[in-house]
């Protein structure tokens, strides 16, 4: 099974949405990948009031996804998380590359970067649609390298 890591600043909104949506769609596609989503700077998530952003929960529900980890509090990324991942995606290069460089030097070069802004720079609907589109492309790429598993 492959492990995918979605990195974000506070592990409350974008990365959690990506984790839940990816896991749901990967399972339905028969792919043996699982996503996790720790924070790069959990202390910067001062406005994160709860486990999972309500707007992310609503957006998942609109897509027919029940958030399995909705009650899990945000979690901080560790070097162990990075080492255990087969693939790592940071949700916004401008925001997350400097955090990786500061907190996990050398890892900033090993990460794939998307360009999804936080709520202060992007409307949630646009940001979450962008994540959904990126996940669709990622799932397509993973299908090309992994044979389909047959489920009964």
C-alpha positions in Angstrom: 0.0 0.0 0.0 1.3 3.5 -0.9 1.2 6.3 1.6 0.5 9.9 0.4 1.1 12.9 2.6 -0.9 16.1 2.1 1.0 18.9 3.9 -0.6 22.2 4.8 0.0 24.8 7.5 -2.6 24.1 10.2 -4.2 20.7 9.2 -7.7 22.1 9.5 -9.0 22.9 6.0 -7.2 22.3 2.7 -5.1 19.2 3.6 -7.9 17.6 5.6 -10.3 18.0 2.7 -7.7 16.6 0.3 -7.0 13.6 2.7 -10.7 12.7 3.0 -11.5 13.2 -0.7 -8.5 11.3 -1.9 -9.1 8.3 0.5 -12.7 8.1 -0.6 -12.0 8.2 -4.3 -8.9 6.0 -4.1 -10.9 3.3 -2.3 -13.7 3.5 -4.9 -11.1 3.3 -7.7 -9.6 0.2 -6.1 -6.2 1.8 -5.5 -4.1 0.7 -2.6 -3.1 4.1 -1.5 -3.9 5.9 1.7 -3.6 9.6 2.5 -2.7 11.4 5.7 -2.4 15.1 6.3 -0.3 16.6 9.1 0.4 20.3 9.7 3.7 22.0 9.0 3.0 24.7 11.5 0.1 23.8 13.7 0.7 26.7 16.0 -0.1 29.1 13.1 -3.7 27.8 12.9 -5.0 30.2 15.5 -8.4 30.4 13.9 -8.7 26.6 13.6 -11.4 26.0 16.1 -12.1 22.3 16.1 -11.1 19.2 14.3 -12.1 19.8 10.7 -13.2 23.1 9.1 -17.0 23.1 8.8 -16.7 24.4 5.2 -14.6 21.3 4.4 -17.1 19.0 5.9 -19.9 20.6 3.9 -17.9 20.4 0.7 -17.2 16.8 1.3 -20.8 16.1 1.9 -21.8 17.8 -1.3 -19.5 15.4 -3.0 -21.0 12.4 -1.3 -18.1 11.9 1.1 -18.5 11.4 4.9 -15.4 12.5 6.6 -14.0 9.5 8.5 -11.5 11.6 10.4 -13.9 14.5 11.2 -13.3 14.2 14.9 -9.5 13.9 14.7 -7.8 17.0 15.9 -5.1 18.6 13.7 -1.8 16.9 13.9 1.8 18.2 13.6 4.1 16.7 10.9 7.1 14.8 12.1 10.2 13.6 10.3 8.8 10.1 10.7 5.7 11.1 8.7 7.9 12.4 5.9 10.1 9.3 5.9 7.1 6.9 5.8 5.5 8.6 2.8 5.8 7.3 -0.7 4.6 10.6 -2.1 4.3 14.0 -0.6 2.1 16.9 -1.8 2.2 20.4 -0.2 -1.0 22.4 -1.0 0.7 25.7 -1.7 4.3 26.2 -2.8 4.6 29.8 -1.8 3.3 29.1 1.7 4.8 25.6 2.4 8.2 25.5 0.7 9.6 28.0 3.3 8.1 26.0 6.1 9.6 22.8 4.9 13.0 24.5 4.4 12.8 25.9 8.0 11.5 22.8 9.8 12.6 19.9 7.6 15.7 21.1 5.6 16.3 19.1 2.5 12.7 17.8 2.3 11.5 20.9 0.3 13.1 19.4 -2.8 11.3 16.0 -2.4 7.8 17.5 -2.3 5.3 18.0 -5.1 3.7 21.5 -4.8 0.2 22.5 -5.7 -1.0 26.1 -5.9 -4.1 26.2 -3.6 -4.4 29.3 -1.5 -5.8 29.5 2.0 -9.0 31.4 2.8 -7.1 34.7 3.1 -6.2 34.5 -0.6 -8.7 32.2 -2.3 -12.4 31.7 -2.0 -13.1 28.3 -0.4 -15.3 27.0 -3.3 -12.4 27.8 -5.8 -9.8 26.3 -3.5 -11.7 23.1 -2.9 -12.5 22.7 -6.6 -8.8 23.1 -7.3 -7.9 20.4 -4.8 -10.6 18.2 -6.3 -9.2 18.7 -9.8 -5.6 18.0 -8.6 -6.8 14.8 -6.9 -8.5 13.6 -10.1 -5.2 14.1 -12.0 -3.3 12.4 -9.2 -5.6 9.4 -9.2 -5.3 9.1 -12.9 -1.5 9.1 -12.6 -1.6 6.5 -9.8 -3.9 4.2 -11.9 -1.3 4.2 -14.6 1.4 2.8 -12.3 -0.8 0.4 -10.2 -2.7 -2.5 -11.6 -6.4 -2.4 -10.7 -7.3 -4.5 -7.7 -10.3 -6.8 -8.1 -12.9 -6.6 -5.3 -15.9 -8.8 -4.8 
